[in-house]
Amino acid sequence: MSHNSFGHLFRVTTWGESHGAAIGCVVDGCPPGIAFTLAEVQAELDRRKPGSSRFVTQRREPDTVKVLSGVLEDPERPGTLITTGTPIALEIENVDQRSKDYGEIARQYRPGHADYTYDVKYGIRDYRGGGRSSARETATRVAAGAIARKVVPGLVVRGAVTQIGTREIDRANWDWTVVERQDNPFFTPDAAAIPVFEDYLDDIRKAHDSVGAVIEIVAEGVPAGLGAPIYAKLDTDIAAGLMSINAVKGVEIGEGFAAARLTGTENADEMRAGPDGKPRFLSNHAGGILGGISTGEPIVARFAVKPTSSILSPRRSIDTDGNEVEVVTKGRHDPCVGIRAVPIGEAMVACAIADHYLRHRGQTGRI
């Protein structure tokens, strides 16, 4: 299987399967001298890991990350690792696999899942949790994203769930401090939406069903000038990174599809000179990117995650011999996989920005 890498100068290659011994990634192209701690990487993984609430899969994985190469410990700051410029290898062991849960579907295609397409392409598939098609693989991206955040000085990337199924937040209540609250298992920025999402997902779980979600990612501190016209647009690579996340079926930048309902006078981001003489945008309908190049405004991207295809409700399908069957997927699955997609989306946006930051520096010699 090819195409397991993304990025150009900041390049990430992931490896491993959902029910294998471990998963991991290799971060190649990270500049030397970048300081980070293992605790910082672990904190990002802890935000994504399973078993954190009743609204996500109950698979119990500590997701403890190990750094195998590419760093040296700073002798003056114990616990601080310094990148050497060589490939950084990260590993996360799998410790709570239950492959027997998938025995009954070893020869059946789950509707809405990649079972059939993997089989028709490769002639073989790892039915144990989906192998590489499992969202388990995304843990390694989160680890890489933690390092990517360190590459661009002042970069802050944050994400939030704005919609679960038919329930949406009130954007007037947006508060970033709410996202990380201990009593908020949904990454929602609207405190009033927490009990609404709880009741809604409890009903979905009891019905043995699942539902999708919309996640918004905002990147601040992005220098103007990143990206390039035509085939190396910053928004192209952000969209590709977000679309590569399992179960993502739609991506938009800035106003996105809503821009089709706006007039030119409404959509144009007017400009004035700021106190420092630099341009000041009066709005940000473009989501921080014009012509594929960053404007210096916050980059705003949204992506839609479909409902989890592995559910307990019987669904019509066929098996590998073409026999008609009804598929019931046992095991531990997210009633809304979009919840844990927030740190994954943040990681993909951070990696894309880090990559373009290094490309811009290499091409122009300045930032």
VMD Tcl script that draws the C-alpha trace (Angstrom):
set ca {
  {0.00 0.00 0.00}
  {1.51 3.30 -1.12}
  {0.63 6.92 -0.33}
  {1.16 6.86 3.42}
  {2.91 10.24 3.53}
  {1.76 13.86 3.39}
  {3.61 17.17 3.23}
  {6.63 18.25 1.21}
  {9.34 19.79 3.41}
  {7.58 18.97 6.68}
  {6.72 15.41 5.68}
  {4.84 12.87 7.79}
  {4.68 9.13 7.07}
  {2.33 7.04 9.21}
  {2.40 3.28 9.72}
  {0.57 0.54 11.61}
  {-2.90 -0.96 11.88}
  {-5.76 -0.68 14.36}
  {-5.21 -4.16 15.81}
  {-1.48 -4.50 15.20}
  {1.22 -4.29 17.86}
  {1.67 -0.54 17.46}
  {1.07 2.50 15.29}
  {3.48 5.31 14.61}
  {4.84 7.95 12.29}
  {8.07 9.40 11.00}
  {8.34 13.19 10.81}
  {10.94 14.09 8.21}
  {12.12 17.61 7.42}
  {11.58 19.14 10.83}
  {14.27 21.81 11.26}
  {16.94 21.29 13.92}
  {16.75 23.22 17.16}
  {12.98 22.96 17.70}
  {12.27 22.48 21.41}
  {9.34 20.46 22.74}
  {8.47 18.14 25.60}
  {6.98 14.68 25.51}
  {4.28 15.99 27.85}
  {3.18 18.48 25.20}
  {2.80 15.72 22.62}
  {1.03 13.48 25.14}
  {-1.41 16.25 26.06}
  {-2.60 16.41 22.44}
  {-2.98 12.64 22.27}
  {-4.94 12.62 25.52}
  {-7.48 14.96 23.93}
  {-8.06 12.44 21.14}
  {-7.75 9.10 22.94}
  {-10.71 6.72 23.25}
  {-12.63 5.90 26.42}
  {-12.74 9.51 27.66}
  {-16.56 9.65 27.92}
  {-19.66 7.58 27.19}
  {-20.05 9.43 23.91}
  {-16.95 7.88 22.31}
  {-15.64 4.35 21.82}
  {-14.90 2.54 25.08}
  {-11.70 1.00 23.75}
  {-9.16 1.65 26.52}
  {-5.94 2.85 24.95}
  {-3.54 5.00 27.00}
  {-1.98 6.21 23.73}
  {1.37 6.65 25.44}
  {3.81 8.08 22.91}
  {7.50 7.22 22.63}
  {10.11 9.22 20.71}
  {12.58 6.79 19.14}
  {14.84 9.10 17.13}
  {15.54 12.59 15.89}
  {15.95 14.35 19.24}
  {18.42 15.04 22.01}
  {17.59 16.02 25.57}
  {18.53 19.57 26.45}
  {21.14 19.25 29.25}
  {20.12 22.62 30.68}
  {16.37 21.86 30.66}
  {15.61 18.32 31.80}
  {12.60 16.89 29.97}
  {12.98 19.26 27.03}
  {13.82 17.58 23.71}
  {15.64 19.36 20.89}
  {15.17 18.24 17.29}
  {18.39 17.34 15.50}
  {17.09 17.75 11.95}
  {17.03 13.98 11.39}
  {13.82 11.92 11.05}
  {11.72 11.92 14.23}
  {10.17 8.49 14.86}
  {7.13 8.33 17.15}
  {5.49 5.13 18.37}
  {2.21 4.35 20.18}
  {1.55 0.80 21.34}
  {-1.88 -0.83 20.92}
  {-2.84 -2.49 24.19}
  {-6.62 -3.02 24.08}
  {-7.42 -4.79 20.83}
  {-10.38 -7.18 20.70}
  {-10.05 -8.75 17.29}
  {-12.61 -11.45 18.14}
  {-15.31 -8.74 18.10}
  {-14.88 -8.61 14.33}
  {-14.93 -12.35 13.62}
  {-18.51 -12.35 12.35}
  {-17.82 -9.67 9.73}
  {-14.54 -11.11 8.45}
  {-16.29 -12.02 5.18}
  {-18.99 -9.34 5.23}
  {-18.90 -5.79 3.90}
  {-20.12 -3.17 6.36}
  {-22.40 -0.66 4.58}
  {-20.83 2.80 4.54}
  {-17.40 1.41 5.45}
  {-14.24 0.95 3.38}
  {-14.46 -2.86 3.62}
  {-15.57 -3.35 0.02}
  {-13.31 -0.75 -1.58}
  {-10.22 -2.04 0.23}
  {-11.04 -5.59 -0.83}
  {-11.72 -4.72 -4.46}
  {-8.48 -2.70 -4.67}
  {-6.01 -4.96 -2.83}
  {-7.72 -8.36 -2.92}
  {-7.25 -8.59 0.84}
  {-8.41 -6.57 3.83}
  {-7.69 -6.45 7.53}
  {-11.15 -6.96 9.03}
  {-9.83 -6.46 12.58}
  {-11.07 -2.96 13.17}
  {-10.46 -1.99 9.56}
  {-6.65 -2.03 9.59}
  {-5.36 1.15 7.96}
  {-8.91 2.40 7.31}
  {-9.50 2.64 11.06}
  {-9.50 6.05 12.74}
  {-6.90 4.55 15.08}
  {-4.27 5.62 12.54}
  {-5.05 9.27 13.19}
  {-3.46 9.19 16.65}
  {-0.07 9.37 14.95}
  {-1.11 12.47 13.02}
  {-2.00 14.17 16.29}
  {1.50 13.40 17.58}
  {3.05 14.87 14.43}
  {0.79 17.92 14.71}
  {2.08 18.63 18.20}
  {5.56 19.02 16.71}
  {4.29 21.00 13.71}
  {2.85 23.62 16.07}
  {6.41 24.33 17.27}
  {7.80 25.00 13.79}
  {5.89 28.25 13.19}
  {6.60 30.90 15.88}
  {3.42 32.15 17.52}
  {1.13 29.67 15.76}
  {-2.06 28.79 17.65}
  {-4.40 26.18 16.17}
  {-7.73 25.46 17.88}
  {-10.79 23.44 16.93}
  {-14.38 23.07 18.07}
  {-17.49 21.04 17.27}
  {-20.17 23.34 15.89}
  {-22.80 20.74 14.98}
  {-23.71 17.17 15.93}
  {-26.37 15.68 13.70}
  {-29.26 18.14 13.55}
  {-28.16 20.04 16.66}
  {-26.09 23.21 16.15}
  {-24.39 25.65 18.50}
  {-25.35 29.29 18.92}
  {-22.31 31.10 17.52}
  {-23.17 34.12 19.64}
  {-22.14 32.00 22.65}
  {-18.70 31.09 21.24}
  {-16.15 30.89 24.06}
  {-12.83 29.10 23.51}
  {-12.41 28.50 27.26}
  {-15.51 26.29 27.22}
  {-13.94 23.89 24.68}
  {-11.45 22.42 27.16}
  {-13.74 22.33 30.21}
  {-13.75 19.01 32.06}
  {-17.55 18.81 31.91}
  {-17.54 19.30 28.13}
  {-16.91 16.00 26.30}
  {-17.88 17.50 22.93}
  {-15.23 20.20 22.27}
  {-18.12 22.63 21.83}
  {-17.50 26.37 22.36}
  {-21.14 26.90 23.40}
  {-21.80 25.95 27.04}
  {-25.54 25.88 26.40}
  {-25.05 23.18 23.76}
  {-23.48 20.67 26.19}
  {-26.74 19.33 27.69}
  {-28.38 19.44 24.26}
  {-25.64 17.28 22.76}
  {-25.74 14.94 25.77}
  {-29.45 14.22 25.47}
  {-29.26 13.92 21.70}
  {-26.34 11.46 21.68}
  {-27.83 9.41 24.51}
  {-30.89 8.86 22.31}
  {-28.65 7.98 19.35}
  {-26.73 5.43 21.43}
  {-29.89 3.81 22.81}
  {-31.20 3.46 19.25}
  {-27.98 1.58 18.32}
  {-27.27 4.26 15.75}
  {-24.67 6.94 15.01}
  {-24.56 10.49 13.73}
  {-22.15 12.91 12.06}
  {-20.66 16.26 13.05}
  {-19.14 19.51 11.79}
  {-15.81 20.71 13.17}
  {-14.31 24.18 12.78}
  {-10.55 24.79 12.93}
  {-9.09 28.26 13.47}
  {-5.36 28.94 13.04}
  {-4.03 32.23 14.36}
  {-0.53 33.68 14.12}
  {-0.12 32.55 10.50}
  {2.23 34.92 8.62}
  {0.97 36.55 5.44}
  {2.44 35.11 2.25}
  {2.32 31.36 2.87}
  {1.18 29.25 -0.06}
  {1.53 29.69 -3.80}
  {-0.84 30.22 -6.73}
  {-2.40 27.41 -8.76}
  {-1.01 24.02 -7.65}
  {0.49 24.80 -4.25}
  {-2.31 26.78 -2.67}
  {-2.35 26.79 1.11}
  {-6.08 26.10 1.15}
  {-5.61 23.23 -1.30}
  {-3.24 21.46 1.06}
  {-5.36 22.23 4.13}
  {-8.42 20.85 2.36}
  {-6.51 17.75 1.24}
  {-5.23 17.14 4.77}
  {-8.67 17.47 6.31}
  {-10.29 15.35 3.61}
  {-7.71 12.62 4.27}
  {-9.13 12.14 7.79}
  {-11.28 9.03 8.02}
  {-15.03 9.64 7.50}
  {-14.63 13.26 6.32}
  {-17.00 14.00 3.43}
  {-16.76 17.78 3.05}
  {-14.34 20.68 3.62}
  {-14.79 24.43 3.32}
  {-12.56 27.46 3.87}
  {-13.89 30.74 5.25}
  {-17.51 31.23 4.23}
  {-17.20 28.12 2.07}
  {-20.48 27.09 0.47}
  {-22.25 29.99 2.19}
  {-20.29 32.34 -0.08}
  {-22.56 31.27 -2.93}
  {-25.42 33.13 -1.22}
  {-23.46 36.36 -0.77}
  {-23.08 39.29 -3.14}
  {-19.71 40.67 -4.12}
  {-20.13 43.65 -1.82}
  {-21.00 41.35 1.09}
  {-18.23 38.82 0.49}
  {-15.27 41.11 -0.28}
  {-12.93 41.59 2.66}
  {-12.39 45.34 2.58}
  {-9.07 46.78 3.72}
  {-7.69 49.82 5.47}
  {-4.21 50.76 6.66}
  {-3.54 49.69 10.23}
  {-1.63 51.72 12.86}
  {1.58 49.98 11.77}
  {0.98 50.84 8.13}
  {0.20 47.23 7.23}
  {-3.14 46.25 5.70}
  {-6.01 45.69 8.11}
  {-8.91 43.54 6.90}
  {-12.37 44.65 7.99}
  {-13.77 41.12 7.68}
  {-12.54 37.59 7.01}
  {-14.99 35.92 4.64}
  {-12.02 34.41 2.79}
  {-10.94 32.48 5.89}
  {-7.44 33.98 5.89}
  {-6.50 32.83 2.37}
  {-6.75 34.71 -0.96}
  {-5.44 33.28 -4.21}
  {-4.07 30.32 -2.28}
  {-1.84 32.59 -0.15}
  {-2.33 33.49 3.51}
  {-3.43 37.07 4.28}
  {-2.27 37.15 7.89}
  {-5.86 36.91 9.13}
  {-6.95 33.78 11.06}
  {-7.31 30.76 8.82}
  {-10.76 29.23 9.23}
  {-11.60 25.76 7.91}
  {-14.59 23.50 8.50}
  {-15.07 19.83 7.79}
  {-18.02 17.45 7.94}
  {-17.68 13.95 9.39}
  {-20.19 11.29 8.39}
  {-21.90 8.96 10.90}
  {-19.89 5.99 12.15}
  {-20.61 3.06 9.82}
  {-20.00 0.39 12.49}
  {-23.34 0.19 14.32}
  {-25.42 -2.45 16.12}
  {-28.52 -1.87 13.99}
  {-28.81 -4.52 11.21}
  {-27.92 -3.20 7.75}
  {-28.35 -4.96 4.39}
  {-25.17 -5.93 2.56}
  {-23.38 -8.83 0.87}
  {-20.46 -11.06 1.83}
  {-17.29 -11.78 -0.12}
  {-19.11 -14.57 -2.03}
  {-21.94 -12.28 -3.09}
  {-24.48 -13.67 -0.67}
  {-27.02 -11.25 0.75}
  {-26.55 -10.72 4.49}
  {-27.57 -8.43 7.33}
  {-24.56 -6.90 9.04}
  {-24.46 -6.09 12.75}
  {-21.11 -4.66 13.90}
  {-20.24 -5.56 17.46}
  {-17.33 -4.12 19.40}
  {-16.69 -0.63 20.71}
  {-17.44 2.27 18.40}
  {-18.10 6.00 18.55}
  {-21.76 7.05 18.31}
  {-20.28 10.25 16.85}
  {-16.74 9.84 15.56}
  {-16.65 13.55 14.78}
  {-16.12 14.43 18.45}
  {-12.61 12.99 18.56}
  {-11.85 14.48 15.13}
  {-11.21 17.91 16.66}
  {-7.54 17.35 17.65}
  {-7.01 15.44 14.40}
  {-8.25 18.38 12.34}
  {-6.05 20.73 14.36}
  {-3.05 18.49 13.64}
  {-3.64 18.37 9.89}
  {-4.00 22.15 9.67}
  {-0.86 22.64 11.81}
  {1.13 20.25 9.61}
  {0.00 21.98 6.41}
  {0.91 25.41 7.78}
  {4.30 24.19 9.04}
  {5.03 22.68 5.65}
  {4.14 25.90 3.81}
  {6.10 27.97 6.33}
  {9.26 25.99 5.51}
  {8.53 26.10 1.76}
  {8.05 29.86 1.89}
  {11.26 30.33 3.86}
  {13.14 28.13 1.41}
  {11.80 29.94 -1.65}
  {12.01 33.54 -0.47}
  {14.62 33.38 2.29}
  {12.36 35.38 4.58}
  {9.18 35.21 6.67}
}
mol new
graphics top color blue
foreach p $ca { graphics top sphere $p radius 0.5 }
foreach p [lrange $ca 0 end-1] q [lrange $ca 1 end] { graphics top cylinder $p $q radius 0.2 }
display resetview
